Amino acid sequence: MNKFFIGRFVLQTKTPLAIHSGDRIVGRDTAIATDWNNLPYLPATAITGVWRSVLDYSDDLDEKTIEKWFGSSGKNESTASKFVITDGLMLDSKSCIHFGLLNDSSVNGDELYKKFSDVHRIKNRERTSINARGVSKNKAKFDTAILPVGLRFSFDVEAVIEDDEEDKLREMIQLLADRGFTLGSNTSNGFGAFSMIGFKHLCFDVSDISKKNDELNKFRLNRKPLDNIETDYITLNPEKSQKLESLVKLKLKGRDTWIIGSQTTKDNKNESYEESYLNWNKSNCFEGEKNRIVIMGSTIKGLILHRTLYHYLKLKNIFADDFFDNPDNKDTAYSFDLLETFGKDVIDSFIDLFGYATTQGNGSSAIAGKLVVPDVYLDSSRADITRTHNKIDRFSGGTIPTALFSEIRIYQPEFTIEVDILKKYQFKDSDIKVALKRTLLDIAEGYLPISTGSGRQAGITSAGNNYKLSELLE
């Protein structure tokens, strides 16, 4: 006897989400993918593809079993998938789903729908490529359209299964709540992570379909997916991941004052970079946006890359003075150019771990890295200090009036940096593993500042002795 299964899932963005359409809008490099109502959505194909990729890392499922469930295509034989997966639709400000085409009054009448149906109100995160000296490249600024933390989506999974397959299906569904389930671009920089905040399901014998028809229709048409959610069928947010392995979790505390980023000003004073997130109350209603300071995962990962490169070259007894004394290297644009002495295999090993992206003319190429570093958020209830800096005239010894500036700094912030790596990853070069380990120790022991203004003693941190490196780095 076969069974029919249908499950409804509700995901909430835990980090910024960047699922792009491939198009560009005026003044921006990227555009968010939208559904028929011009609202952001999670494409069913993306959900399916990422779900299958997470299953590939599971120790309990082999490729043959995965193909049995998700289907396969080949020259001689093809099998269909058992699953039917719907697009992830964005929930409104009352955490309700709206099926089908909406009219303008329905969209404009909801605070969230009105905001996110306008592509020009969707925020960008600006980024800059870094050269071999650890500073920004000329003409290398780019932006990424992002959806904020706290946005909610709902989708369904349906399947016809055999009687003895429900336990296996439950194991597979559990991986949709895995923290390694990430969608969109820049996932190795921490984008696209979710919290599963809702799940409910029906499962019954196919022979009872006529009796269950009304219940099934009611389930499908229910617009309130967070009412009467189930918490005993699967674990909504498990700590252990099937896809990611933790290299280190560092609880850091600033030794002095901090400022991170320089893209925003307040009262003509530089302040740390902030992004908004959506705030929900206990009744699952939207209560507005709040701001908090962000240390970008790409910033941390860039620091780790450059310090790892430094330690690798140190292990090989190659130093910056020797390299940049050569006139041909003065305009070196990319960090990996420093590795040309060792050949393509070493460069490929770094790219395999950290990833690579480049744009040339109208084309671009990218390789996703295996190291994953999510964003870090600082508590908004923090102590701020204003520091004023002056540039000194070398002749008079006085301040230069046009060179005065002020910074709003955070006093001794506390935060946690997590560095993960894809499970089953094998380092292609043992010296890269040694260099990465030394880099993480540098962060933990306060030898690698994270924030802006490190030359003015900002950004120095320490983890004390409360950390442990993964055995993968041994």
ZIBELUR-V450285 format. One record per backbone hydrogen bond with DSSP energy under -1.0 kcal/mol. CO is the residue of the C=O (numbers start at 1). NH is the residue of the N-H. If there is no record, write none. Layout:
co: (CO & CO)
nh: (NH & NH)
This chain:
co: (2 & 3 & 4 & 5 & 6 & 7 & 8 & 9 & 10 & 10 & 11 & 12 & 13 & 16 & 17 & 18 & 19 & 25 & 31 & 35 & 39 & 42 & 43 & 44 & 45 & 46 & 47 & 48 & 49 & 50 & 51 & 52 & 54 & 55 & 62 & 63 & 64 & 65 & 66 & 67 & 69 & 72 & 79 & 84 & 88 & 89 & 92 & 93 & 96 & 103 & 104 & 105 & 107 & 110 & 111 & 112 & 113 & 118 & 123 & 125 & 127 & 129 & 131 & 135 & 137 & 140 & 142 & 144 & 147 & 148 & 149 & 151 & 152 & 153 & 154 & 155 & 156 & 157 & 158 & 159 & 161 & 162 & 165 & 166 & 167 & 168 & 169 & 170 & 173 & 174 & 178 & 180 & 186 & 186 & 187 & 188 & 192 & 193 & 193 & 195 & 198 & 199 & 200 & 202 & 204 & 205 & 206 & 208 & 212 & 213 & 214 & 215 & 216 & 217 & 223 & 224 & 243 & 245 & 247 & 248 & 250 & 252 & 253 & 256 & 257 & 258 & 259 & 260 & 264 & 269 & 270 & 273 & 275 & 277 & 279 & 281 & 285 & 288 & 290 & 292 & 293 & 295 & 296 & 297 & 298 & 299 & 300 & 301 & 302 & 303 & 304 & 305 & 306 & 307 & 308 & 309 & 310 & 311 & 312 & 313 & 314 & 319 & 320 & 323 & 326 & 327 & 329 & 334 & 335 & 336 & 337 & 339 & 343 & 344 & 345 & 346 & 347 & 348 & 349 & 350 & 351 & 353 & 356 & 358 & 360 & 363 & 365 & 367 & 370 & 372 & 376 & 380 & 383 & 385 & 387 & 389 & 391 & 393 & 398 & 400 & 405 & 406 & 407 & 409 & 410 & 413 & 415 & 417 & 419 & 419 & 420 & 421 & 422 & 429 & 430 & 431 & 432 & 433 & 434 & 435 & 436 & 437 & 438 & 439 & 440 & 441 & 442 & 444 & 453 & 453 & 454 & 459 & 460 & 462 & 463 & 465 & 470 & 471)
nh: (206 & 161 & 204 & 159 & 202 & 157 & 200 & 155 & 197 & 198 & 153 & 195 & 150 & 192 & 147 & 185 & 33 & 28 & 21 & 38 & 35 & 88 & 47 & 48 & 49 & 50 & 51 & 52 & 53 & 54 & 55 & 56 & 57 & 58 & 66 & 67 & 68 & 69 & 70 & 71 & 82 & 79 & 72 & 158 & 42 & 154 & 95 & 286 & 92 & 107 & 108 & 109 & 110 & 114 & 115 & 116 & 117 & 121 & 146 & 144 & 142 & 137 & 134 & 131 & 140 & 129 & 127 & 125 & 17 & 151 & 278 & 13 & 91 & 11 & 89 & 9 & 86 & 7 & 84 & 5 & 3 & 165 & 169 & 170 & 171 & 172 & 173 & 174 & 176 & 177 & 181 & 182 & 189 & 191 & 190 & 373 & 183 & 14 & 15 & 12 & 10 & 230 & 8 & 6 & 4 & 208 & 209 & 212 & 216 & 217 & 218 & 219 & 220 & 221 & 97 & 227 & 423 & 421 & 470 & 419 & 417 & 415 & 462 & 412 & 459 & 410 & 452 & 273 & 271 & 266 & 408 & 294 & 292 & 290 & 287 & 284 & 281 & 279 & 277 & 275 & 378 & 376 & 300 & 301 & 302 & 303 & 304 & 305 & 306 & 307 & 308 & 309 & 310 & 311 & 312 & 313 & 314 & 315 & 316 & 318 & 317 & 323 & 324 & 326 & 329 & 330 & 332 & 337 & 338 & 339 & 340 & 342 & 347 & 348 & 349 & 350 & 351 & 352 & 353 & 354 & 355 & 371 & 367 & 365 & 363 & 360 & 358 & 356 & 422 & 420 & 295 & 382 & 411 & 409 & 407 & 405 & 400 & 397 & 393 & 403 & 389 & 270 & 387 & 385 & 258 & 254 & 252 & 250 & 247 & 248 & 372 & 245 & 425 & 433 & 434 & 435 & 436 & 437 & 438 & 439 & 440 & 441 & 442 & 443 & 444 & 445 & 447 & 463 & 456 & 458 & 457 & 450 & 255 & 253 & 466 & 467 & 473 & 474)
